[in-house]
Amino acid sequence: MSYSEVFLNSFKGYAQYMWHEVLNPHWGNFFYWLIAISVVVYLLELLFPWRKNQPVLRQDFWLDGFYMFFNVFIFSLIGYAALSNVMVELFNDFLQGTFGISNLVAIEIGSWPRWAQLLTLFLVRDFVQWNTHVILHKVPFLWRFHQVHHSVEQMGFAAHLRYHFMETFVYRTMEYLPLAMIGFGIQDFIVVHLFALTIGHLNHANIYLPLGPLKYLFNSPQMHIWHHAKELPKGTSGVNYGITLSIWDYLFGTVWMPHDGRDIELGFEGVEKYPHGFLEQVVEPFKKEQ
């Protein structure tokens, strides 16, 4: 099959998949799970707001809602899913043609108990994402794209999925090899994705979530608010990088929680001048630095 055929078949296949998911709700339907989790977390924000003075419809509420569906579904629908499948084919053909490698699986865990497979997938993926997140902060070119996420000035659940589409390429590229080497594709096991989605929504939500000793394991709104702080410790490019787990930050010494943090100023230097429209934010990182 040619690469153009892979692209066209993948494009049509994802479009058919999405149409089927929208019309056929079921327990493994990520589209409706995203809506359900978002509604539940938003209700928690309304019932138990941590920042009492924050508006019910906070700044950029609808913008973040659009980002949520664009990044999770629309971006794949308009070509990312097809392009990523072509890139996988190209990479596999390169390995086969250059090194004679036809199977990337280095650790066979298919015979492990289901819970062990899920836990391995979750831990490997979260650690790779933590490292990728650090890179997004430390590499100036990548930080320009990650600034879209940090342009949030009032936190809420949907801010979780406000990010530039270029981040998708970075994260998925970093994830591909480690997950392929243990025999997983990016879309395997919806339960891992749903768990990470829920924690991510909660971390950005306007709620107080005391975790007690679990704070050393899981990220929380009280920890993640400091990741979005406008003023960071001198000499650092970021803190509290945890995606779902906080344990990596404790292990590598990147935790910073000097006080409660409920009402700290969010963003970055110059955030007040950052555009608030979707298209403007998509274009902004590509502009030549002044």
Secondary structure per residue as TSV (DSSP state, phi and psi in degrees):
chain	resnum	aa	ss	phi	psi
A	1	M	-	360.0	130.9
A	2	S	-	-73.1	163.3
A	3	Y	H	-65.4	-34.6
A	4	S	H	-65.7	-36.3
A	5	E	H	-68.6	-39.1
A	6	V	H	-60.3	-44.5
A	7	F	H	-61.9	-50.5
A	8	L	H	-65.4	-43.0
A	9	N	H	-64.9	-39.2
A	10	S	H	-68.4	-40.9
A	11	F	H	-60.2	-49.7
A	12	K	H	-65.2	-40.2
A	13	G	H	-63.2	-42.7
A	14	Y	H	-69.0	-38.2
A	15	A	H	-62.1	-42.8
A	16	Q	H	-66.2	-39.3
A	17	Y	H	-61.0	-47.5
A	18	M	H	-64.4	-41.9
A	19	W	H	-61.4	-40.9
A	20	H	H	-65.9	-41.9
A	21	E	H	-64.8	-40.7
A	22	V	H	-66.2	-37.3
A	23	L	H	-87.7	-14.1
A	24	N	S	-131.9	81.5
A	25	P	-	-60.6	136.9
A	26	H	-	-156.6	171.0
A	27	W	T	-66.1	-21.5
A	28	G	T	-101.0	19.1
A	29	N	-	-88.7	105.5
A	30	F	H	-67.1	-30.7
A	31	F	H	-58.5	-49.8
A	32	Y	H	-79.5	-25.8
A	33	W	H	-64.6	-40.6
A	34	L	H	-59.7	-44.6
A	35	I	H	-64.7	-45.8
A	36	A	H	-63.9	-46.7
A	37	I	H	-63.2	-40.3
A	38	S	H	-63.0	-43.3
A	39	V	H	-63.8	-44.2
A	40	V	H	-63.8	-46.2
A	41	V	H	-67.3	-36.8
A	42	Y	H	-65.5	-38.4
A	43	L	H	-62.9	-37.9
A	44	L	H	-62.7	-38.9
A	45	E	H	-62.0	-40.8
A	46	L	H	-71.3	-38.0
A	47	L	H	-81.2	-36.1
A	48	F	S	-132.4	61.7
A	49	P	B	-68.2	134.2
A	50	W	S	-78.7	-47.8
A	51	R	S	-94.3	97.0
A	52	K	T	-61.7	-30.8
A	53	N	T	-89.2	-0.9
A	54	Q	S	-75.5	133.5
A	55	P	-	-60.1	151.9
A	56	V	S	-60.2	-45.6
A	57	L	S	-100.3	87.4
A	58	R	-	-65.8	171.8
A	59	Q	T	-55.0	131.3
A	60	D	T	65.8	24.8
A	61	F	H	-57.2	-49.9
A	62	W	H	-73.1	-32.7
A	63	L	H	-60.4	-46.2
A	64	D	H	-67.6	-33.8
A	65	G	H	-61.7	-40.3
A	66	F	H	-67.7	-43.4
A	67	Y	H	-54.9	-40.0
A	68	M	H	-57.4	-48.9
A	69	F	H	-79.0	-31.8
A	70	F	I	-64.3	-51.2
A	71	N	I	-70.1	-32.6
A	72	V	I	-84.8	-34.7
A	73	F	I	-125.2	-53.2
A	74	I	I	-63.7	-40.5
A	75	F	H	-59.7	-42.6
A	76	S	I	-67.4	-36.1
A	77	L	I	-66.2	-34.6
A	78	I	I	-90.9	8.4
A	79	G	I	143.6	-19.9
A	80	Y	I	-63.4	-43.4
A	81	A	H	-59.7	-43.2
A	82	A	H	-66.9	-44.5
A	83	L	H	-63.5	-41.3
A	84	S	H	-65.1	-36.8
A	85	N	H	-66.4	-37.1
A	86	V	H	-64.0	-43.1
A	87	M	H	-64.3	-38.0
A	88	V	H	-63.0	-43.2
A	89	E	H	-62.0	-44.4
A	90	L	H	-60.8	-44.7
A	91	F	H	-64.6	-44.4
A	92	N	H	-64.8	-39.3
A	93	D	H	-65.8	-36.6
A	94	F	H	-63.4	-46.5
A	95	L	H	-63.1	-41.9
A	96	Q	H	-67.6	-46.2
A	97	G	H	-73.2	-33.0
A	98	T	H	-92.3	-42.5
A	99	F	H	-116.8	-5.6
A	100	G	-	72.7	20.4
A	101	I	-	-92.2	121.7
A	102	S	-	-115.3	-7.3
A	103	N	-	-138.8	116.1
A	104	L	-	-83.1	-11.0
A	105	V	-	-64.9	118.0
A	106	A	-	-103.6	-28.5
A	107	I	S	-125.7	112.5
A	108	E	-	-86.6	108.1
A	109	I	-	-115.3	10.9
A	110	G	T	-62.0	-23.2
A	111	S	T	-90.0	-5.1
A	112	W	S	-69.3	160.1
A	113	P	-	-58.8	151.5
A	114	R	H	-55.2	-42.4
A	115	W	H	-63.7	-36.0
A	116	A	H	-70.1	-37.1
A	117	Q	H	-64.3	-45.4
A	118	L	H	-63.0	-43.9
A	119	L	H	-63.7	-41.3
A	120	T	H	-63.7	-46.0
A	121	L	H	-58.3	-45.7
A	122	F	H	-63.4	-47.7
A	123	L	H	-67.4	-44.4
A	124	V	H	-63.8	-46.4
A	125	R	H	-63.5	-43.1
A	126	D	H	-67.3	-38.3
A	127	F	H	-67.1	-41.1
A	128	V	H	-63.5	-41.5
A	129	Q	H	-66.8	-36.6
A	130	W	H	-60.9	-47.3
A	131	N	H	-64.4	-39.1
A	132	T	H	-63.1	-40.9
A	133	H	H	-61.7	-41.2
A	134	V	H	-60.8	-43.9
A	135	I	H	-62.4	-39.2
A	136	L	H	-60.3	-29.7
A	137	H	H	-85.0	-31.0
A	138	K	H	-92.2	-24.8
A	139	V	S	-93.9	114.4
A	140	P	H	-52.7	-41.3
A	141	F	H	-63.0	-42.4
A	142	L	H	-73.8	-32.4
A	143	W	H	-60.6	-33.5
A	144	R	H	-58.9	-36.3
A	145	F	H	-77.6	-38.3
A	146	H	H	-70.2	-19.2
A	147	Q	H	-59.4	-27.8
A	148	V	H	-56.2	-45.2
A	149	H	H	-65.9	-37.8
A	150	H	H	-84.2	2.6
A	151	S	T	-79.1	-3.6
A	152	V	-	-65.1	126.3
A	153	E	S	-110.2	-16.5
A	154	Q	S	-131.5	119.3
A	155	M	-	-80.5	142.1
A	156	G	-	-160.1	167.6
A	157	F	G	-53.5	-41.0
A	158	A	G	-72.9	-14.1
A	159	A	G	-61.8	-22.2
A	160	H	G	-51.3	-40.5
A	161	L	G	-108.6	17.7
A	162	R	-	-84.7	102.8
A	163	Y	-	-155.2	155.5
A	164	H	-	-71.0	141.8
A	165	F	T	-60.5	-23.1
A	166	M	H	-63.6	-25.8
A	167	E	H	-63.1	-31.5
A	168	T	H	-59.7	-43.5
A	169	F	H	-62.5	-40.8
A	170	V	H	-67.2	-50.7
A	171	Y	H	-62.6	-46.8
A	172	R	H	-68.4	-34.0
A	173	T	H	-65.2	-43.6
A	174	M	H	-66.9	-32.9
A	175	E	H	-79.5	-27.4
A	176	Y	H	-57.3	-55.2
A	177	L	H	-63.3	-50.3
A	178	P	H	-58.5	-41.0
A	179	L	H	-74.2	-36.2
A	180	A	H	-64.8	-33.8
A	181	M	H	-72.5	-16.7
A	182	I	T	-108.7	11.3
A	183	G	T	86.4	21.4
A	184	F	-	-114.8	143.5
A	185	G	-	-92.0	164.8
A	186	I	T	-60.4	-33.0
A	187	Q	T	-94.2	5.1
A	188	D	-	-68.8	146.8
A	189	F	-	58.8	86.1
A	190	I	H	-59.8	-27.4
A	191	V	H	-61.9	-35.2
A	192	V	H	-66.9	-42.4
A	193	H	H	-65.3	-40.7
A	194	L	H	-67.4	-39.1
A	195	F	H	-64.2	-46.9
A	196	A	H	-64.1	-38.6
A	197	L	H	-61.6	-45.0
A	198	T	H	-63.4	-47.2
A	199	I	H	-62.5	-41.3
A	200	G	H	-62.9	-42.7
A	201	H	H	-61.1	-45.9
A	202	L	H	-64.0	-38.3
A	203	N	H	-62.9	-29.8
A	204	H	H	-97.3	-6.2
A	205	A	S	-75.2	157.1
A	206	N	S	-87.0	65.5
A	207	I	B	-139.5	158.0
A	208	Y	-	-98.8	124.0
A	209	L	-	-129.2	84.7
A	210	P	-	-68.8	127.4
A	211	L	-	-108.5	-11.2
A	212	G	G	61.9	-138.9
A	213	P	G	-61.6	-21.0
A	214	L	G	-67.9	-10.6
A	215	K	G	-63.2	-22.9
A	216	Y	G	-79.4	-6.8
A	217	L	T	-113.2	-47.1
A	218	F	B	-111.0	146.1
A	219	N	-	-67.5	162.7
A	220	S	-	-153.4	164.8
A	221	P	H	-58.7	-35.5
A	222	Q	H	-73.2	-25.3
A	223	M	H	-85.6	-42.7
A	224	H	H	-73.3	-24.2
A	225	I	H	-58.2	-33.4
A	226	W	H	-73.5	-24.3
A	227	H	H	-64.5	-31.1
A	228	H	T	-95.1	6.4
A	229	A	B	-61.6	139.4
A	230	K	S	-68.4	-37.4
A	231	E	S	-104.4	118.1
A	232	L	-	-108.4	163.6
A	233	P	-	-57.5	140.8
A	234	K	T	-59.2	137.7
A	235	G	T	87.0	1.7
A	236	T	-	-112.7	155.7
A	237	S	S	-106.6	0.1
A	238	G	-	169.5	164.5
A	239	V	S	-143.1	165.7
A	240	N	-	48.2	61.0
A	241	Y	-	-77.8	-6.9
A	242	G	-	-49.5	136.2
A	243	I	S	-88.0	-68.8
A	244	T	S	-107.1	-44.7
A	245	L	B	-95.0	143.7
A	246	S	S	-95.6	-11.7
A	247	I	H	-60.2	-32.5
A	248	W	H	-64.9	-38.1
A	249	D	H	-66.6	-38.2
A	250	Y	H	-69.3	-37.2
A	251	L	H	-68.9	-37.0
A	252	F	H	-104.8	9.7
A	253	G	T	70.7	34.1
A	254	T	-	-111.2	18.9
A	255	V	-	-82.1	138.3
A	256	W	-	-149.7	110.2
A	257	M	-	-142.4	75.6
A	258	P	-	-67.3	-28.4
A	259	H	S	-159.6	-166.5
A	260	D	-	-52.7	-47.9
A	261	G	-	80.4	5.6
A	262	R	T	-58.7	-42.1
A	263	D	T	-113.2	23.2
A	264	I	-	-69.2	156.4
A	265	E	-	-78.4	136.6
A	266	L	B	-109.1	159.5
A	267	G	S	116.7	-140.0
A	268	F	-	-154.4	170.0
A	269	E	T	-60.0	122.3
A	270	G	T	90.6	7.5
A	271	V	G	-62.1	-28.7
A	272	E	G	-64.9	-19.3
A	273	K	G	-98.1	-2.3
A	274	Y	S	-72.9	139.6
A	275	P	-	-62.8	152.9
A	276	H	-	-110.8	0.6
A	277	G	S	-95.6	150.6
A	278	F	H	-59.3	-54.0
A	279	L	H	-62.8	-39.2
A	280	E	H	-63.4	-39.1
A	281	Q	H	-71.0	-33.7
A	282	V	H	-65.0	-39.0
A	283	V	H	-79.3	-32.6
A	284	E	G	-50.0	-46.5
A	285	P	G	-65.6	-20.1
A	286	F	G	-86.5	-10.3
A	287	K	S	-70.4	148.4
A	288	K	-	-68.7	133.3
A	289	E	-	-63.1	137.3
A	290	Q	-	-79.2	360.0
